Amino acid sequence: MDAKEVTLYGSRAKGTYRYNSDIDLMLTAPGLSWPEFNEIEL
């Protein structure tokens, strides 16, 4: 997979997170198919 851009947003990006806050990511990967997307492990 060739990611064009990965963006962190939400409370982690703003610096207002708490110890139990999740991580919000946006992945831009033109041409990524749904089967390939479903195989991504975080």
CHARMM-style PDB file with segment names, atoms N, HN, CA, C and O in Angstrom:
ATOM      1  N   MET     1       0.842  -1.167   0.000  1.00  0.00      PROA
ATOM      2  CA  MET     1       0.000   0.000   0.000  1.00  0.00      PROA
ATOM      3  C   MET     1       0.886   1.229   0.000  1.00  0.00      PROA
ATOM      4  O   MET     1       1.838   1.325   0.774  1.00  0.00      PROA
ATOM      5  N   ASP     2       0.568   2.150  -0.862  1.00  0.00      PROA
ATOM      6  HN  ASP     2      -0.205   2.071  -1.491  1.00  0.00      PROA
ATOM      7  CA  ASP     2       1.287   3.417  -0.906  1.00  0.00      PROA
ATOM      8  C   ASP     2       0.379   4.515  -0.383  1.00  0.00      PROA
ATOM      9  O   ASP     2      -0.505   4.997  -1.092  1.00  0.00      PROA
ATOM     10  N   ALA     3       0.602   4.904   0.857  1.00  0.00      PROA
ATOM     11  HN  ALA     3       1.320   4.513   1.433  1.00  0.00      PROA
ATOM     12  CA  ALA     3      -0.186   5.990   1.437  1.00  0.00      PROA
ATOM     13  C   ALA     3       0.367   7.316   0.945  1.00  0.00      PROA
ATOM     14  O   ALA     3       1.571   7.566   1.008  1.00  0.00      PROA
ATOM     15  N   LYS     4      -0.518   8.149   0.461  1.00  0.00      PROA
ATOM     16  HN  LYS     4      -1.496   7.946   0.410  1.00  0.00      PROA
ATOM     17  CA  LYS     4      -0.118   9.474   0.012  1.00  0.00      PROA
ATOM     18  C   LYS     4       0.006  10.407   1.208  1.00  0.00      PROA
ATOM     19  O   LYS     4       0.880  11.272   1.249  1.00  0.00      PROA
ATOM     20  N   GLU     5      -0.881  10.219   2.182  1.00  0.00      PROA
ATOM     21  HN  GLU     5      -1.592   9.516   2.149  1.00  0.00      PROA
ATOM     22  CA  GLU     5      -0.896  11.109   3.340  1.00  0.00      PROA
ATOM     23  C   GLU     5      -1.559  10.406   4.516  1.00  0.00      PROA
ATOM     24  O   GLU     5      -2.539   9.681   4.340  1.00  0.00      PROA
ATOM     25  N   VAL     6      -1.029  10.617   5.709  1.00  0.00      PROA
ATOM     26  HN  VAL     6      -0.233  11.206   5.853  1.00  0.00      PROA
ATOM     27  CA  VAL     6      -1.654  10.160   6.941  1.00  0.00      PROA
ATOM     28  C   VAL     6      -1.761  11.379   7.847  1.00  0.00      PROA
ATOM     29  O   VAL     6      -0.764  12.042   8.135  1.00  0.00      PROA
ATOM     30  N   THR     7      -2.988  11.668   8.293  1.00  0.00      PROA
ATOM     31  HN  THR     7      -3.798  11.129   8.059  1.00  0.00      PROA
ATOM     32  CA  THR     7      -3.233  12.864   9.087  1.00  0.00      PROA
ATOM     33  C   THR     7      -3.732  12.483  10.473  1.00  0.00      PROA
ATOM     34  O   THR     7      -4.661  11.688  10.609  1.00  0.00      PROA
ATOM     35  N   LEU     8      -3.117  13.048  11.491  1.00  0.00      PROA
ATOM     36  HN  LEU     8      -2.362  13.694  11.381  1.00  0.00      PROA
ATOM     37  CA  LEU     8      -3.567  12.897  12.873  1.00  0.00      PROA
ATOM     38  C   LEU     8      -4.487  14.063  13.178  1.00  0.00      PROA
ATOM     39  O   LEU     8      -4.133  15.214  12.925  1.00  0.00      PROA
ATOM     40  N   TYR     9      -5.669  13.779  13.720  1.00  0.00      PROA
ATOM     41  HN  TYR     9      -5.957  12.843  13.925  1.00  0.00      PROA
ATOM     42  CA  TYR     9      -6.592  14.852  14.075  1.00  0.00      PROA
ATOM     43  C   TYR     9      -7.269  14.522  15.396  1.00  0.00      PROA
ATOM     44  O   TYR     9      -7.008  13.473  15.985  1.00  0.00      PROA
ATOM     45  N   GLY    10      -8.118  15.392  15.853  1.00  0.00      PROA
ATOM     46  HN  GLY    10      -8.331  16.245  15.375  1.00  0.00      PROA
ATOM     47  CA  GLY    10      -8.810  15.177  17.116  1.00  0.00      PROA
ATOM     48  C   GLY    10      -7.992  15.685  18.289  1.00  0.00      PROA
ATOM     49  O   GLY    10      -7.099  16.518  18.132  1.00  0.00      PROA
ATOM     50  N   SER    11      -8.311  15.170  19.465  1.00  0.00      PROA
ATOM     51  HN  SER    11      -9.036  14.493  19.593  1.00  0.00      PROA
ATOM     52  CA  SER    11      -7.692  15.675  20.694  1.00  0.00      PROA
ATOM     53  C   SER    11      -6.185  15.446  20.746  1.00  0.00      PROA
ATOM     54  O   SER    11      -5.463  16.255  21.329  1.00  0.00      PROA
ATOM     55  N   ARG    12      -5.697  14.363  20.150  1.00  0.00      PROA
ATOM     56  HN  ARG    12      -6.284  13.706  19.676  1.00  0.00      PROA
ATOM     57  CA  ARG    12      -4.243  14.128  20.139  1.00  0.00      PROA
ATOM     58  C   ARG    12      -3.522  15.184  19.321  1.00  0.00      PROA
ATOM     59  O   ARG    12      -2.457  15.657  19.717  1.00  0.00      PROA
ATOM     60  N   ALA    13      -4.091  15.557  18.187  1.00  0.00      PROA
ATOM     61  HN  ALA    13      -4.957  15.173  17.866  1.00  0.00      PROA
ATOM     62  CA  ALA    13      -3.476  16.577  17.330  1.00  0.00      PROA
ATOM     63  C   ALA    13      -3.536  17.953  17.986  1.00  0.00      PROA
ATOM     64  O   ALA    13      -2.625  18.766  17.827  1.00  0.00      PROA
ATOM     65  N   LYS    14      -4.611  18.208  18.722  1.00  0.00      PROA
ATOM     66  HN  LYS    14      -5.351  17.549  18.852  1.00  0.00      PROA
ATOM     67  CA  LYS    14      -4.779  19.514  19.366  1.00  0.00      PROA
ATOM     68  C   LYS    14      -4.031  19.607  20.691  1.00  0.00      PROA
ATOM     69  O   LYS    14      -3.860  20.698  21.235  1.00  0.00      PROA
ATOM     70  N   GLY    15      -3.585  18.463  21.210  1.00  0.00      PROA
ATOM     71  HN  GLY    15      -3.724  17.577  20.768  1.00  0.00      PROA
ATOM     72  CA  GLY    15      -2.880  18.460  22.490  1.00  0.00      PROA
ATOM     73  C   GLY    15      -3.817  18.519  23.682  1.00  0.00      PROA
ATOM     74  O   GLY    15      -3.393  18.862  24.785  1.00  0.00      PROA
ATOM     75  N   THR    16      -5.093  18.186  23.475  1.00  0.00      PROA
ATOM     76  HN  THR    16      -5.438  17.907  22.578  1.00  0.00      PROA
ATOM     77  CA  THR    16      -6.074  18.230  24.561  1.00  0.00      PROA
ATOM     78  C   THR    16      -6.519  16.831  24.986  1.00  0.00      PROA
ATOM     79  O   THR    16      -7.584  16.669  25.582  1.00  0.00      PROA
ATOM     80  N   TYR    17      -5.708  15.831  24.679  1.00  0.00      PROA
ATOM     81  HN  TYR    17      -4.843  15.963  24.195  1.00  0.00      PROA
ATOM     82  CA  TYR    17      -6.072  14.447  24.972  1.00  0.00      PROA
ATOM     83  C   TYR    17      -5.924  14.132  26.456  1.00  0.00      PROA
ATOM     84  O   TYR    17      -5.247  14.840  27.202  1.00  0.00      PROA
ATOM     85  N   ARG    18      -6.578  13.050  26.857  1.00  0.00      PROA
ATOM     86  HN  ARG    18      -7.128  12.475  26.251  1.00  0.00      PROA
ATOM     87  CA  ARG    18      -6.470  12.520  28.219  1.00  0.00      PROA
ATOM     88  C   ARG    18      -5.827  11.143  28.130  1.00  0.00      PROA
ATOM     89  O   ARG    18      -5.597  10.640  27.030  1.00  0.00      PROA
ATOM     90  N   TYR    19      -5.539  10.538  29.252  1.00  0.00      PROA
ATOM     91  HN  TYR    19      -5.726  10.946  30.145  1.00  0.00      PROA
ATOM     92  CA  TYR    19      -4.832   9.256  29.261  1.00  0.00      PROA
ATOM     93  C   TYR    19      -5.588   8.162  28.512  1.00  0.00      PROA
ATOM     94  O   TYR    19      -4.970   7.227  28.004  1.00  0.00      PROA
ATOM     95  N   ASN    20      -6.908   8.263  28.437  1.00  0.00      PROA
ATOM     96  HN  ASN    20      -7.410   9.022  28.851  1.00  0.00      PROA
ATOM     97  CA  ASN    20      -7.693   7.216  27.775  1.00  0.00      PROA
ATOM     98  C   ASN    20      -8.234   7.638  26.409  1.00  0.00      PROA
ATOM     99  O   ASN    20      -9.125   6.982  25.871  1.00  0.00      PROA
ATOM    100  N   SER    21      -7.714   8.710  25.851  1.00  0.00      PROA
ATOM    101  HN  SER    21      -6.990   9.244  26.288  1.00  0.00      PROA
ATOM    102  CA  SER    21      -8.169   9.180  24.536  1.00  0.00      PROA
ATOM    103  C   SER    21      -7.686   8.249  23.429  1.00  0.00      PROA
ATOM    104  O   SER    21      -6.601   7.673  23.507  1.00  0.00      PROA
ATOM    105  N   ASP    22      -8.513   8.117  22.403  1.00  0.00      PROA
ATOM    106  HN  ASP    22      -9.394   8.585  22.340  1.00  0.00      PROA
ATOM    107  CA  ASP    22      -8.114   7.307  21.257  1.00  0.00      PROA
ATOM    108  C   ASP    22      -7.283   8.148  20.292  1.00  0.00      PROA
ATOM    109  O   ASP    22      -7.059   9.337  20.521  1.00  0.00      PROA
ATOM    110  N   ILE    23      -6.835   7.522  19.221  1.00  0.00      PROA
ATOM    111  HN  ILE    23      -7.017   6.556  19.035  1.00  0.00      PROA
ATOM    112  CA  ILE    23      -6.052   8.212  18.193  1.00  0.00      PROA
ATOM    113  C   ILE    23      -6.899   8.244  16.927  1.00  0.00      PROA
ATOM    114  O   ILE    23      -7.359   7.204  16.454  1.00  0.00      PROA
ATOM    115  N   ASP    24      -7.105   9.443  16.380  1.00  0.00      PROA
ATOM    116  HN  ASP    24      -6.732  10.288  16.764  1.00  0.00      PROA
ATOM    117  CA  ASP    24      -7.897   9.618  15.167  1.00  0.00      PROA
ATOM    118  C   ASP    24      -6.959   9.850  13.994  1.00  0.00      PROA
ATOM    119  O   ASP    24      -6.192  10.813  13.985  1.00  0.00      PROA
ATOM    120  N   LEU    25      -7.020   8.964  13.000  1.00  0.00      PROA
ATOM    121  HN  LEU    25      -7.643   8.182  13.007  1.00  0.00      PROA
ATOM    122  CA  LEU    25      -6.176   9.069  11.815  1.00  0.00      PROA
ATOM    123  C   LEU    25      -7.026   9.108  10.559  1.00  0.00      PROA
ATOM    124  O   LEU    25      -8.077   8.472  10.486  1.00  0.00      PROA
ATOM    125  N   MET    26      -6.563   9.859   9.572  1.00  0.00      PROA
ATOM    126  HN  MET    26      -5.710  10.376   9.631  1.00  0.00      PROA
ATOM    127  CA  MET    26      -7.166   9.839   8.246  1.00  0.00      PROA
ATOM    128  C   MET    26      -6.088   9.369   7.279  1.00  0.00      PROA
ATOM    129  O   MET    26      -4.992   9.928   7.241  1.00  0.00      PROA
ATOM    130  N   LEU    27      -6.399   8.356   6.509  1.00  0.00      PROA
ATOM    131  HN  LEU    27      -7.289   7.902   6.540  1.00  0.00      PROA
ATOM    132  CA  LEU    27      -5.470   7.775   5.545  1.00  0.00      PROA
ATOM    133  C   LEU    27      -5.915   8.138   4.138  1.00  0.00      PROA
ATOM    134  O   LEU    27      -7.059   7.882   3.760  1.00  0.00      PROA
ATOM    135  N   THR    28      -5.017   8.732   3.360  1.00  0.00      PROA
ATOM    136  HN  THR    28      -4.088   8.940   3.667  1.00  0.00      PROA
ATOM    137  CA  THR    28      -5.281   9.029   1.956  1.00  0.00      PROA
ATOM    138  C   THR    28      -4.406   8.110   1.125  1.00  0.00      PROA
ATOM    139  O   THR    28      -3.181   8.228   1.128  1.00  0.00      PROA
ATOM    140  N   ALA    29      -5.046   7.195   0.416  1.00  0.00      PROA
ATOM    141  HN  ALA    29      -6.041   7.099   0.414  1.00  0.00      PROA
ATOM    142  CA  ALA    29      -4.312   6.224  -0.400  1.00  0.00      PROA
ATOM    143  C   ALA    29      -5.102   5.957  -1.673  1.00  0.00      PROA
ATOM    144  O   ALA    29      -5.872   4.997  -1.732  1.00  0.00      PROA
ATOM    145  N   PRO    30      -4.923   6.793  -2.693  1.00  0.00      PROA
ATOM    146  CA  PRO    30      -5.645   6.592  -3.948  1.00  0.00      PROA
ATOM    147  C   PRO    30      -5.380   5.190  -4.511  1.00  0.00      PROA
ATOM    148  O   PRO    30      -4.246   4.710  -4.524  1.00  0.00      PROA
ATOM    149  N   GLY    31      -6.438   4.563  -4.965  1.00  0.00      PROA
ATOM    150  HN  GLY    31      -7.359   4.953  -4.954  1.00  0.00      PROA
ATOM    151  CA  GLY    31      -6.292   3.240  -5.559  1.00  0.00      PROA
ATOM    152  C   GLY    31      -6.359   2.097  -4.567  1.00  0.00      PROA
ATOM    153  O   GLY    31      -6.305   0.935  -4.972  1.00  0.00      PROA
ATOM    154  N   LEU    32      -6.473   2.388  -3.281  1.00  0.00      PROA
ATOM    155  HN  LEU    32      -6.517   3.331  -2.952  1.00  0.00      PROA
ATOM    156  CA  LEU    32      -6.567   1.339  -2.267  1.00  0.00      PROA
ATOM    157  C   LEU    32      -7.948   0.697  -2.352  1.00  0.00      PROA
ATOM    158  O   LEU    32      -8.964   1.387  -2.263  1.00  0.00      PROA
ATOM    159  N   SER    33      -7.985  -0.606  -2.522  1.00  0.00      PROA
ATOM    160  HN  SER    33      -7.160  -1.167  -2.594  1.00  0.00      PROA
ATOM    161  CA  SER    33      -9.263  -1.313  -2.638  1.00  0.00      PROA
ATOM    162  C   SER    33      -9.814  -1.633  -1.249  1.00  0.00      PROA
ATOM    163  O   SER    33      -9.085  -1.597  -0.258  1.00  0.00      PROA
ATOM    164  N   TRP    34     -11.120  -1.947  -1.190  1.00  0.00      PROA
ATOM    165  HN  TRP    34     -11.713  -1.976  -1.995  1.00  0.00      PROA
ATOM    166  CA  TRP    34     -11.718  -2.316   0.094  1.00  0.00      PROA
ATOM    167  C   TRP    34     -11.069  -3.563   0.687  1.00  0.00      PROA
ATOM    168  O   TRP    34     -10.827  -3.583   1.894  1.00  0.00      PROA
ATOM    169  N   PRO    35     -10.774  -4.602  -0.087  1.00  0.00      PROA
ATOM    170  CA  PRO    35     -10.087  -5.758   0.498  1.00  0.00      PROA
ATOM    171  C   PRO    35      -8.727  -5.381   1.102  1.00  0.00      PROA
ATOM    172  O   PRO    35      -8.365  -5.873   2.171  1.00  0.00      PROA
ATOM    173  N   GLU    36      -7.978  -4.513   0.420  1.00  0.00      PROA
ATOM    174  HN  GLU    36      -8.271  -4.114  -0.448  1.00  0.00      PROA
ATOM    175  CA  GLU    36      -6.688  -4.063   0.960  1.00  0.00      PROA
ATOM    176  C   GLU    36      -6.897  -3.245   2.229  1.00  0.00      PROA
ATOM    177  O   GLU    36      -6.155  -3.396   3.200  1.00  0.00      PROA
ATOM    178  N   PHE    37      -7.908  -2.379   2.221  1.00  0.00      PROA
ATOM    179  HN  PHE    37      -8.511  -2.256   1.432  1.00  0.00      PROA
ATOM    180  CA  PHE    37      -8.216  -1.562   3.397  1.00  0.00      PROA
ATOM    181  C   PHE    37      -8.533  -2.441   4.601  1.00  0.00      PROA
ATOM    182  O   PHE    37      -8.077  -2.175   5.712  1.00  0.00      PROA
ATOM    183  N   ASN    38      -9.311  -3.481   4.374  1.00  0.00      PROA
ATOM    184  HN  ASN    38      -9.682  -3.698   3.471  1.00  0.00      PROA
ATOM    185  CA  ASN    38      -9.715  -4.369   5.462  1.00  0.00      PROA
ATOM    186  C   ASN    38      -8.559  -5.172   6.040  1.00  0.00      PROA
ATOM    187  O   ASN    38      -8.686  -5.724   7.134  1.00  0.00      PROA
ATOM    188  N   GLU    39      -7.439  -5.251   5.335  1.00  0.00      PROA
ATOM    189  HN  GLU    39      -7.337  -4.802   4.447  1.00  0.00      PROA
ATOM    190  CA  GLU    39      -6.275  -5.982   5.826  1.00  0.00      PROA
ATOM    191  C   GLU    39      -5.334  -5.117   6.663  1.00  0.00      PROA
ATOM    192  O   GLU    39      -4.380  -5.634   7.245  1.00  0.00      PROA
ATOM    193  N   ILE    40      -5.586  -3.819   6.730  1.00  0.00      PROA
ATOM    194  HN  ILE    40      -6.360  -3.400   6.256  1.00  0.00      PROA
ATOM    195  CA  ILE    40      -4.719  -2.912   7.487  1.00  0.00      PROA
ATOM    196  C   ILE    40      -4.860  -3.199   8.974  1.00  0.00      PROA
ATOM    197  O   ILE    40      -5.972  -3.239   9.500  1.00  0.00      PROA
ATOM    198  N   GLU    41      -3.743  -3.397   9.647  1.00  0.00      PROA
ATOM    199  HN  GLU    41      -2.839  -3.364   9.220  1.00  0.00      PROA
ATOM    200  CA  GLU    41      -3.726  -3.617  11.092  1.00  0.00      PROA
ATOM    201  C   GLU    41      -3.056  -2.430  11.753  1.00  0.00      PROA
ATOM    202  O   GLU    41      -1.986  -1.988  11.334  1.00  0.00      PROA
ATOM    203  N   LEU    42      -3.692  -1.927  12.779  1.00  0.00      PROA
ATOM    204  HN  LEU    42      -4.561  -2.286  13.119  1.00  0.00      PROA
ATOM    205  CA  LEU    42      -3.120  -0.796  13.518  1.00  0.00      PROA
ATOM    206  C   LEU    42      -2.530  -1.265  14.809  1.00  0.00      PROA
ATOM    207  OT1 LEU    42      -1.999  -0.460  15.574  1.00  0.00      PROA
TER     208      LEU     42
END
